[in-house]
Amino acid sequence: MPADPSWATGPQRLDAPPEAADDDPPATALMTHDLIGIVPDATVEVALRLMVHVGVRHLPVMEGALCTGLVHETDLALASTVPGRVLLTVGDLCRPAPELHPGDRRGAAASVMHTGGTDAALVVQGDRLVGILTATDLIRSLAADVHRLPRQPLGAPTGEGPARPGAVTVPRTRRSVPVPIDLDQAVTQALRAPSVHNTQPWRWRIGTGTVELHADRNRQLDATDPGRRDLLLSCGAALHHLRVAVAAAGLAAEVDLLPDPNNSDHLATLTLRPGPPDADAAALHRAIALRCTDRRRMSHWPVPAGQVRALVDAAHRYGALLVPVEGDAARGRLAAALDDAARRQAFVPGYAAELRTWTSRYSAARDGVPATSVAPSPVGMVGSSPLRRFPHGELRQPHMVDGPRAPDDAAVLLVLATAADEVRDQVLAGEATSAVLLTATRLGLATTPLSQGMEVDATRERIRRDVLRIPELPQLLLRIGLPAEHAEELPPTPRRDLRAVLLPG
Ligand SMILES: Cc1cc2nc3c(=O)[nH]c(=O)nc-3n(C[C@H](O)[C@H](O)[C@H](O)COP(=O)(O)O)c2cc1C
């Protein structure tokens, strides 16, 4: 019914109304906003800012692909006045909402909202949310019928598009609702990835629902890593950390490797997609903050076989082979190859200088390997150590317990290998490295990535031929073990700030 009877007598009333053939249009024809959702652990402040920016009064609350209800502007406004509101999340304020089918008519929609005592309903088809219909949409539609006001068609852009960097908008034909995620935060978590000498050789560009990863060639170790394998492995590890952060936020993502044929430094673009998040990746999220390279002696207890299998599976998911080096003979050959690499590298011009540079960084640089992360070799160790020798080490070795034991340990040495050796394979090997390290951390294991044996071509070939005896190509050695009893917590290693690694948007 028109709110003002005089309108009904206006000249426009004489024309045929735009929907003369259907004067009770379906819900799909009435919705005016693109779908923007929010995750339950977003804060009240984040939700308010998002609403203001998109110009909506309700947001669907998304747990993965599932909509659990709506958060209303009024609830947020009220919550903002509550002392201690900083502790409140969107999940605390989420309310169930009535549901409509896309074909439900305007009259039925009004009745559902009225009965439900709400001014918004979820429009659901099967198990997917296709939109939110609000009382305002109904009023606008009624007014347009009366007044011939132009109405925004379904899917027309409203306002300035997505809410803020990280909020995504997708067509309604997609399976589920996009959820805004703070991509700055996700990339910040990716920065915790391991990198050779902690060079952090990456740059990132954050767009709307996309993140680009670029190699930073200025941070390549020319003497240590002339082929840039370590650099690409490091970037791949960061890419996998990003996948984990995004999955933990309940989002699905697609990764395009080397998307720009004219720019080989553009290693990947991650694009948020509707759909269920990668559960395997999400499960590794807590390990990002816990993982640290441990260069100390590990436990005398071997890693249980089931855990080694879990590590092998984690690598396999990214197309890499993880081969445990087992038996005294193979381990002996590996030790000899690593000794050989260390001897040869000592004569590579620039190698020692690079090691010095990256182990004696000024603290504001927030990169490099601090002496507090390096332990001196355990006194009396049996055989040679597989570890790279760093100039300084201030990290205390764990105390020996249980009487006189050999100070070396039962850590397993595993070689990560790939079928081919192109840039793509090395980035994927980096993803596999991260998957293995985070899986190990999740299992409570200590880890040390070791690349020296792969940095010298002759040694790398020797490891492939004499130790592994497989056609695949070694990319990285991983030392993984139970932490030694009484091992102290490792100090965190520095990382550059997000702002220092962002490319202009
Ligand atoms: C590709 C790659 C190669 C690495 N090589 C070695 C190595 O040879 N020796 C070593 O002690 N650590 C190595 N690391 C570990 C890094 O030094 C370590 O990740 C970095 O210092 C950051 O510290 P964090 O892992 O504790 O966060 C490597 C890491 C990566 C990703």
Ligand as a Chemical Component Dictionary entry (heavy atoms), coordinates in Angstrom:
data_LIG
# 
_chem_comp.id                   LIG 
_chem_comp.type                 NON-POLYMER 
_chem_comp.pdbx_formal_charge   0 
_chem_comp.three_letter_code    LIG 
# 
loop_
_chem_comp_atom.comp_id 
_chem_comp_atom.atom_id 
_chem_comp_atom.alt_atom_id 
_chem_comp_atom.type_symbol 
_chem_comp_atom.charge 
_chem_comp_atom.model_Cartn_x 
_chem_comp_atom.model_Cartn_y 
_chem_comp_atom.model_Cartn_z 
_chem_comp_atom.pdbx_ordinal 
LIG C1  C1  C 0 65.178 -22.956 2.023  1  
LIG C2  C2  C 0 65.704 -22.895 3.434  2  
LIG C3  C3  C 0 67.007 -23.259 3.690  3  
LIG C4  C4  C 0 67.504 -23.238 4.996  4  
LIG N1  N1  N 0 68.766 -23.665 5.241  5  
LIG C5  C5  C 0 69.205 -23.745 6.516  6  
LIG C6  C6  C 0 70.474 -24.310 6.797  7  
LIG O1  O1  O 0 71.185 -24.771 5.912  8  
LIG N2  N2  N 0 70.872 -24.350 8.086  9  
LIG C7  C7  C 0 70.116 -23.887 9.112  10 
LIG O2  O2  O 0 70.522 -23.964 10.252 11 
LIG N3  N3  N 0 68.898 -23.328 8.864  12 
LIG C8  C8  C 0 68.423 -23.268 7.594  13 
LIG N4  N4  N 0 67.193 -22.764 7.336  14 
LIG C9  C9  C 0 66.386 -22.216 8.436  15 
LIG C10 C10 C 0 66.428 -20.698 8.424  16 
LIG O3  O3  O 0 67.685 -20.222 8.812  17 
LIG C11 C11 C 0 65.324 -20.182 9.347  18 
LIG O4  O4  O 0 64.099 -20.535 8.801  19 
LIG C12 C12 C 0 65.355 -18.674 9.524  20 
LIG O5  O5  O 0 66.512 -18.291 10.187 21 
LIG C13 C13 C 0 64.146 -18.190 10.321 22 
LIG O6  O6  O 0 64.106 -18.796 11.570 23 
LIG P1  P1  P 0 62.885 -19.713 12.037 24 
LIG O7  O7  O 0 62.816 -20.884 11.135 25 
LIG O8  O8  O 0 63.250 -20.092 13.449 26 
LIG O9  O9  O 0 61.637 -18.913 11.972 27 
LIG C14 C14 C 0 66.675 -22.790 6.052  28 
LIG C15 C15 C 0 65.351 -22.417 5.774  29 
LIG C16 C16 C 0 64.866 -22.496 4.480  30 
LIG C17 C17 C 0 63.435 -22.148 4.197  31 
# 
loop_
_chem_comp_bond.comp_id 
_chem_comp_bond.atom_id_1 
_chem_comp_bond.atom_id_2 
_chem_comp_bond.value_order 
_chem_comp_bond.pdbx_ordinal 
LIG C1  C2  SING 1  
LIG C2  C3  SING 2  
LIG C2  C16 DOUB 3  
LIG C3  C4  DOUB 4  
LIG C4  N1  SING 5  
LIG C4  C14 SING 6  
LIG N1  C5  DOUB 7  
LIG C5  C6  SING 8  
LIG C5  C8  SING 9  
LIG C6  O1  DOUB 10 
LIG C6  N2  SING 11 
LIG N2  C7  SING 12 
LIG C7  O2  DOUB 13 
LIG C7  N3  SING 14 
LIG N3  C8  DOUB 15 
LIG C8  N4  SING 16 
LIG N4  C9  SING 17 
LIG N4  C14 SING 18 
LIG C9  C10 SING 19 
LIG C10 O3  SING 20 
LIG C10 C11 SING 21 
LIG C11 O4  SING 22 
LIG C11 C12 SING 23 
LIG C12 O5  SING 24 
LIG C12 C13 SING 25 
LIG C13 O6  SING 26 
LIG O6  P1  SING 27 
LIG P1  O7  DOUB 28 
LIG P1  O8  SING 29 
LIG P1  O9  SING 30 
LIG C14 C15 DOUB 31 
LIG C15 C16 SING 32 
LIG C16 C17 SING 33 
# 
